[in-house]
Amino acid sequence: MPATSRTQPRLVASDVDGTLLDEHERVSERTRRAVLALVNDGTPFVLSTGRPPRWISPVVEGLGFAPMCVCANGAVIYDSGTDKILDAKTLTSDTLHWLADIAYRALPGCGLAAERVGASAHDAATPQFVSSPGYEHAWLNPDNTEVSQDEVLDVPAVKLLIRLSSASSGDMVAALAPLIGDRADLTFSTDNGLIELSAPGVTKASGLAIVAERLNIAASDIVAFGDMPNDVPMLTMAGLGVAMGNAHPAAIAAANEVTTSNADDGVARVLERWW
């Protein structure tokens, strides 16, 4: 059945960076109108992102409303309207230490960082992003707290980040995946030497499934948008998985269809079929 004849979805989920946001990291006016139209019609809209909850507020501001969020690649369910963490799946300290030992052997020179959550997006009682000495950040204006290697690993985390700027993320995954097996879920959202590990079975699909179950919505009634390998599980589980025109080949292969790029309102162009 061609995508244009599909029935109206009961839930829409979208990745943020490279998908919902344009090339200037903003929600375009056309995309904002399209999302508000579906929300005003009573259809839930969910952000599904690798971002932690503390990085959600600029997206909320751009959208003009506060959606439910699947954060940290599915490890965290965050209600941006009430600023509450509703659910969090963590890697244990023992697993973090085990993963670190493997990473340092397989990827010499790599650095480690960990994402944690408290009760809210900006829980001052919880240092939320900690990194080992010398960790080289993959983005500008990092908000990390530098601690010792053991301090990075001694507290359960929703996500372990491994950074090796001299390698591609794809090559890092290829080196680590056979060694890790099912002890953690391994993915990446940028191909510049950064990979992300979550608790076993934790993906954007598992996080989105929690939200959908609470709303009594079947996966077949979901439309999901994404652009990178960390979106693949979500694109596969949704009734209609849509990859962006700028997407990684893995996301394109997993999707039911490909829309235009994030710079060309790809999300809005699909939503305007129904709203």
C-alpha positions in Angstrom: 0.0 0.0 0.0 1.5 3.4 -0.9 2.4 5.6 2.1 0.0 8.3 1.0 -3.0 6.0 1.5 -2.1 5.0 5.0 -4.7 5.8 7.7 -4.1 8.7 10.0 -1.7 7.8 12.8 -2.8 7.8 16.5 0.7 8.8 17.7 3.6 10.6 16.1 7.2 10.3 17.4 10.1 12.3 16.1 13.9 12.4 16.7 15.2 15.9 17.3 18.6 16.6 15.9 18.9 16.1 12.1 15.1 15.4 12.0 12.7 17.8 13.7 15.3 20.6 13.9 16.5 22.3 10.8 20.1 22.9 9.8 20.2 25.9 12.2 19.0 23.7 15.1 15.6 25.4 15.1 12.0 24.2 14.7 10.9 25.8 11.4 7.6 27.6 11.3 6.2 25.1 8.8 7.2 22.2 11.1 5.8 23.9 14.2 2.5 24.5 12.5 2.3 20.9 11.3 3.0 19.5 14.8 0.6 21.9 16.5 -2.1 20.8 14.0 -1.9 17.2 15.0 -1.7 18.0 18.7 -4.7 20.3 18.5 -6.5 17.4 16.8 -5.9 15.3 19.9 -3.0 13.1 18.5 -0.1 12.7 20.9 3.3 13.9 19.7 6.4 12.5 21.4 10.0 13.6 21.1 12.3 10.5 20.9 15.9 11.6 21.2 19.4 10.8 22.3 19.4 14.1 24.2 19.1 14.1 28.0 16.1 15.8 29.6 18.1 18.9 30.4 18.5 19.6 26.7 14.8 19.4 25.9 13.7 22.9 26.9 14.9 24.7 23.7 12.9 22.2 21.7 9.8 22.8 23.8 10.3 26.5 23.3 10.5 26.1 19.5 7.4 23.8 19.4 5.3 26.0 21.6 4.1 23.2 23.8 5.6 20.6 26.1 5.4 17.0 24.8 6.2 13.7 26.4 9.8 12.7 25.7 11.7 9.6 25.2 15.3 10.7 26.1 18.8 9.2 26.3 18.0 6.8 23.4 15.0 5.3 25.2 16.5 5.0 28.7 14.4 7.9 30.2 10.8 8.8 29.9 10.4 12.5 30.7 7.3 14.6 31.0 8.5 18.0 29.9 5.2 19.6 30.9 5.6 18.8 34.6 9.4 18.5 34.5 9.4 15.0 35.9 11.4 11.9 35.2 8.7 9.1 34.9 11.0 6.2 34.2 14.7 5.5 33.9 16.6 2.3 32.9 20.2 2.3 34.0 23.5 0.5 33.5 24.8 -0.8 36.8 28.1 0.2 38.2 29.5 -3.3 37.7 28.5 -3.2 34.1 29.9 0.2 33.6 33.3 -0.9 34.9 33.2 -4.0 32.7 32.4 -1.9 29.6 35.1 0.5 30.4 37.7 -2.2 30.7 36.7 -3.5 27.2 36.6 0.0 25.7 40.1 0.9 26.9 41.5 -2.4 25.5 39.6 -2.2 22.1 39.8 1.5 21.6 43.2 2.8 23.0 43.1 6.4 23.8 39.3 6.7 24.2 37.6 8.8 26.9 34.5 8.0 28.9 31.5 10.0 30.1 28.2 9.1 31.7 24.7 10.5 31.6 22.6 10.3 34.8 19.2 11.6 35.8 17.5 12.7 39.0 13.9 13.5 39.6 13.7 16.4 37.1 15.6 17.7 34.1 17.8 20.0 36.2 18.0 18.0 39.5 20.8 19.9 41.3 21.3 16.9 43.7 22.5 14.7 40.8 25.6 15.5 38.7 24.0 14.6 35.4 26.9 14.6 33.0 30.3 13.4 34.3 33.4 12.8 32.3 36.8 11.3 32.8 39.9 13.5 32.7 40.8 14.4 29.2 37.5 13.4 27.7 37.2 15.2 24.3 33.7 16.5 23.7 31.9 15.9 20.4 29.9 19.1 20.6 30.3 22.8 21.6 29.6 24.2 25.1 29.6 20.9 27.1 28.0 21.0 30.5 30.0 18.2 32.0 31.6 17.8 35.4 35.1 16.3 35.2 35.7 13.6 37.8 38.0 10.6 38.1 37.5 7.5 36.0 36.2 5.6 38.9 33.7 8.3 39.8 32.3 8.2 36.2 31.7 4.4 36.6 30.7 4.1 40.3 27.2 5.4 39.9 24.5 3.8 37.7 24.0 5.7 34.4 21.3 5.9 31.8 24.0 6.1 29.1 27.7 5.6 28.8 29.5 7.6 26.1 32.8 6.5 24.6 34.7 9.1 22.6 37.6 8.6 20.2 37.9 11.5 17.8 40.4 9.7 15.5 37.9 7.0 14.6 34.5 6.9 13.0 31.5 5.9 15.2 30.7 3.0 12.8 34.2 1.6 13.2 34.0 1.9 17.0 30.8 0.0 17.0 32.3 -2.7 14.8 35.2 -3.1 17.2 33.1 -3.2 20.4 29.9 -5.0 19.5 31.4 -8.5 19.3 33.0 -8.0 22.7 30.0 -6.6 24.5 27.3 -9.1 23.2 24.1 -8.6 25.1 25.5 -6.9 28.2 24.6 -3.4 26.7 22.8 -1.9 23.8 25.2 -0.1 21.5 24.5 2.7 19.0 25.5 6.1 17.7 23.8 9.3 16.7 26.8 11.1 15.1 29.6 9.5 13.1 32.4 11.6 14.5 33.9 9.2 17.0 31.2 9.0 19.6 29.2 5.9 20.6 26.5 5.5 23.2 25.7 2.5 25.4 22.5 1.8 27.3 21.1 -1.0 29.4 20.4 -4.3 27.5 17.3 -3.9 25.3 17.0 -0.2 25.8 16.4 1.6 22.6 14.2 4.4 21.3 11.7 1.6 20.4 11.6 0.3 23.9 11.1 3.8 25.3 8.4 4.6 22.8 6.7 1.3 23.5 6.3 2.4 27.2 4.7 5.7 26.1 2.4 4.0 23.6 1.3 1.3 26.1 0.3 4.1 28.6 -1.8 5.6 25.9 -3.2 2.2 24.7 -1.8 2.8 21.2 -0.5 -0.1 19.0 2.8 0.2 17.3 1.1 -0.2 14.0 -0.7 3.2 14.6 2.6 5.1 15.1 4.4 7.3 12.6 8.1 7.8 13.6 10.8 10.0 12.1 14.5 9.7 12.3 17.9 10.0 10.7 20.6 8.0 12.4 21.4 4.4 13.5 20.0 5.1 17.0 16.6 5.7 15.3 16.6 2.3 13.5 14.7 0.3 16.2 12.0 3.0 16.4 11.7 3.2 12.6 11.3 -0.5 12.5 8.7 -0.9 15.2 6.5 1.9 14.0 3.6 1.3 11.5 5.2 3.9 9.3 8.9 4.6 9.8 10.1 7.7 7.9 13.8 8.5 7.3 14.9 12.0 6.5 16.5 12.8 3.2 19.7 13.5 5.0 19.6 10.2 6.9 22.4 7.7 7.5 22.1 4.7 5.2 21.1 2.4 8.1 18.1 4.6 8.9 17.1 4.8 5.2 17.3 1.0 5.0 15.1 0.5 8.0 12.4 3.0 7.0 9.2 2.5 5.0 9.8 5.7 3.1 12.2 8.6 2.8 11.0 12.2 3.1 13.0 15.4 2.3 15.8 16.6 4.6 15.5 18.3 7.9 16.5 21.5 6.1 13.5 21.1 3.8 10.7 20.5 6.3 10.7 16.7 5.8 8.7 16.0 9.0 6.0 18.6 8.1 5.7 17.3 4.5 4.6 13.9 5.8 2.3 15.2 8.6 0.5 17.5 6.2 -1.0 14.4 4.6 -3.4 14.2 7.5 -3.4 17.6 9.2 
